[in-house]
């Protein structure tokens, strides 16, 4: 027997709520026992009612049942059957009143409890998630009533039970969070009704709701080989446990079984993206390209969004931007196209374009419908990042503050705000925000690291160091704790301590590249260049595509004017990986400058300076090459930007001296 779908919505000319209120007023008064003759005639009328209903003569059936009730008012089965008939005819008010009448006679009457349980279940589902509290409370009360009645209706002591009713009860158990009751009931139903398509997934969801995801996976793993319909559910549960390789393999089998299922292929692609690695991302791009091509006139928006992500991660930023704009064209009221667009533009460091695109959209979503806070909250961080890169720090801080109001419990948003305040040199404010955020998230290592940095920049270095030393005691199993402490030691000119911390970390986490990279920077700051180079090469041995290590090593050689051909090769490779990275362009330009290849130096430094206008070091470098090329007025402008920029790692007096020297070179007026 197949389980029928539960009917959640009834077609009726009056409200379900009114039926619930009116039913109590129609309960009959207790009746005296009828004579045997009346009982016999009542039985005849009862059977006649059945025959009339089978013949689709509903009015005659109702009349027969009512006559039977008059003849034998003590028989609960008669109003119970009539209540069932009323329910089948969508006469909900009559069904509830008659079922209540049956329960007045016999509280355990199965059919009357089934009718009331079914109706109360529908009532419990009629309140929307955004309904007022009173309506939501009524829905909860109706859910409890539905469960109570259906538990009576499914009591096996009264005989065989309709599996449809048991399935409804199981679903209500899941809705109410009674997973300990849902799991055995669903297990029994799935075994009893192997053809019930929704059963296995319902049972798996019940396991998950009970916090037993691993049990759900084990159950699905046992069943899936013999029931390939369960493969998507198994893959989904692997994703919940972040078991990406298993999710990818399972989705691949599911897609093989249903190669035209676009929704399934999109889920497969999403798992591939989460699994990471160039091979997986490439496969995700290819799968998503097929999905989008299958419906060229109206491609799936989610597939387009994922395709943009895949293209971006493969370095095809132009294609990623174009795909993101297709998502926007399809639905400009959704934030996800703009989100994908911002990410693709960030990769190309086109921060002004991000502002131009996102600022009006954020303004539109901010004053829009009830779901606007979510929409704005995912766009505001990208708008804030763009403002920060453009050195519009007040606007960046404002964007992050708004994002924090919308997501007050998100530690990442608090971190963005602190970063912006540090960039604006508002160190005290940054320390205050970090302190407040750590009250909410006392074990968040990133916030602790930012607090320590804010304290150091605000002249409280020892306090910042003490915080990170304590953090290392509490987070000794996290590489970041060692890196954060080593960085503050290096910044405080305590290089030997930084190296010791990182060497201890390397012994504990021998394969973590971030530790080896940080050790290289610590050695570089101590002018231990051979040791620094060795550390960076260790990173590149494990990860030849590590663009940051390639850049650091290439720049370190260029800065010392050593092995400049090798330096250029490192930096060219870094730019092959991140072709629009302004810092990498600066490094390559500086290497060419040191090699006295002024034309290539100017080309790369100009691109870097145009992109990172407030980076004082890059503007100083650009001024150097312009001066050497005899373009003194442009050199003066670049050095002036250096003085007005972030001021990090420059000697302002030396730049003033260079400006004066350049002015002396200008033609006399």
Helices and strands as residue ranges (DSSP letters): H 16-23, G 24-26, H 36-54, H 58-71, H 76-88, H 92-105, H 110-125, H 133-153, G 156-158, H 163-176, H 179-192, H 199-209, H 213-224, G 228-230, H 231-240, H 244-257, H 262-275, H 278-294, H 301-313, H 317-330, H 336-347, H 351-366, H 372-389, H 393-406, H 411-423, H 427-440, H 445-457, H 461-474, H 479-491, H 495-508, H 513-525, H 529-542, H 547-560, H 564-577, H 582-594, H 598-611, H 616-628, H 632-644, H 652-665
